[in-house]
Amino acid sequence: MWTFLIGLCIFVGLAAAALWLGQRARRRFPKAYVIVDKIVSSIDLLFIVAVFFAVFYMTR
């Protein structure tokens, strides 16, 4: 149980650090942030589509 709590704390800490870094990057490099955001959004969309088709294929 304590390993789960340690893992959860690490996960929340890393998520908070990523959010903080993202907000700093958005304010400091707005043009680069928009470019990177579009790239990450397209990769995320492809990942969602791949997972959807994998689940559809496995349940077929």
Steps between C-alpha positions, in 0.01 A plus 500: 500500500778745585665436162177608332499821703863574416430437131193723516700779664772471235239503222324807641835675551608432141161614367525825698856558374390440139210742541729764651758461223228513234360822641845659511568392140164637386577841646863515395489346150145548369574425133704188572239389752225514235709292259585239761138495620376423148753219461415347838127532431533314170707225663243475779218474246683224314555315828130524590402367156753215528368400843141515375576272206705264719211464745255456211722236340554306824128492583402389152 
